[in-house]
Amino acid sequence: MAKKTVWMVLLAAIVALPLLAASAQDPVVLFFYAEGCPDCMAVEELLTALIIDLPESALQRYEISDPKAAELLAELKDAYGIEEASVPIVFVGDNVAVGAGRAQEFKLRDAIGRCVTLGCPSPLARIRPPVSVDDLLWLALFAAVFVILAVWQLHHR
């Protein structure tokens, strides 16, 4: 009976690994703003309305005076090939909207609409390597070895 339970746990772990990797997705929309910035408030209102079909974690806000936010923005600007940009700046998948106005609104509506219907990569994927299939295979191999050792130990008692 213990052998069957161990094998069931192994099977569940192997099936769950890809699901866990998929559920731990990074945000899709990164919004950089400054306190008191009227354009930033307008863009934030627009984003709040546009991400209604996305999970709450899909939008991350970064106040630019925070040193970590400024560092992240610098990394993203390098990754997207942006030389100069001021807030508000929004990264959505492979798209960037800088400033406020009608053109940026249309760009954000289109980019977020595509993300909702087709999916899109997180902007963080440009600066952080995503979890690879190799990583998942190594994790599955580790889990399998662990279970085999547990079964061996149970069998040789």
N, C-alpha and C positions, 0 to 999 in steps of 0.2 A: 504494500500500500504506500509506503514512504517513497519507493522508487517512482511510482506513478505520479505522486505529488510533485516530486522534484522535476520530472520531465514536463509536467504541466506548467510549472513556474518558468522553466527554461523556454518553452514555447511562447508563453505570454510575454517574457522579456524580449525575445527576438521580434515578435510582432509589434510590441509597444515602442521599440527604439525609434523607428521612423516616425511614428506618431508623435512621440515626445519632441523630436527634433523639429517637426513641422509646427507644433503648438508653441514653441519657444521663439516665435518670430520677433524680429526687431520692429520698431515702429516704421510706418510707411511715410509719415509726414513729420518733418522737423521744422519747427517755427522759431526763428530767432527774432527777438524784439527788445525794445528799450522801454523802461517805465516812463509813462507820461508822453509817449510818442503817439500822436493822433493817427498817423497812418498805420501804426502797429495795431492799434485798437480796432481800426476798420478791417484790417486783414484778419485779425483774430475772430471777429464776429463772422466774417465770411467762412473761415475755416471751420468754425463750430457748426455752421449750417451745412457745410459740404460733407463733413465726415459722419453725418448721422447714421449712415449704413455701415460704418466701420466700428470695430471695437474701440473702447475708450483709450486703450493703450496704443492705438495707431497714431495718435498725435502726441508729440512731445514738444513742450515749450521750453525755450532757453532764454533767460534774461541775460543780455549781452555783457552786463557789468560783472557777472560771475566769471572768475578767471577760467574755470573749467569749460563754461559755455564758449568763451572767446577762443580757447584752445581748440575745441571741437569745430567751431566755425572756421578757424584757420585750416584745419585738416580737410574739411569738406570743400573749402574754396580751392585748395590745391588739387583735390581729387576731381573736381568738376571743371578745373581750368578757369576759375574766376579770379581776376586780378584785383579789382576794386569793387566793393559792394557795401552798402550800408543797410541798416535795418529799416523796415522789415525785410527779411529774406526767408523764403520757404523752399525747402527741398522736398520733392515728391517723386519717389522712384528715380528716374533718370532726368527729371525736369527740375528747373530752378526758376523761381519767381522773385525778382528783386524789386522792392518798392511797392507802392500801392497805385491803383488806377484801374481803368477799364481793361487794358491789355493784360495786366497781371491777373485780374479777376477771371477773364476768359481762359487764360493759361491754367490757372489753378482748377477751375471747373472741369476743364478737359482732362487734366492730369489725374485728378482725384476720381473723376468718373471712370477713367480707364482702369485705375487701380481697383475700384469697386467691382467692375464687371470682369476684367481680365486678370487682375492681380498685378503686382509690381514688386520689384526688389526694394528693400530698405535702402535709403541713402547711406546708411552705415556700412552696407556691404562694399561700398567703394573704398572704405578706409580700414575695414576689419574683414579678414577672410571669413567667409561663411563656413559652417560645419560641412565638411566634405564627406563623401561616401566612404572614403578610406577611414576617417575618424569613426564613423558608425560601425564599419566592419571590425576595427580593432576593439571597439567597445563590446560588440557582439561576441567576438572571440574570447575576450576576457570573461564575459558572463558565462560562456559555454565551458571554459576551463574551470571556473568557479563551481559550476553545477556538477561537472564531471568529478571534481575532487570531493564534493559533498556526497555524491552518490557512492563513490569509491569508499569513503569513510563509513557511510551507513552500511555498506555491504560487507565490510571487513571488521565489523565489531565483534 
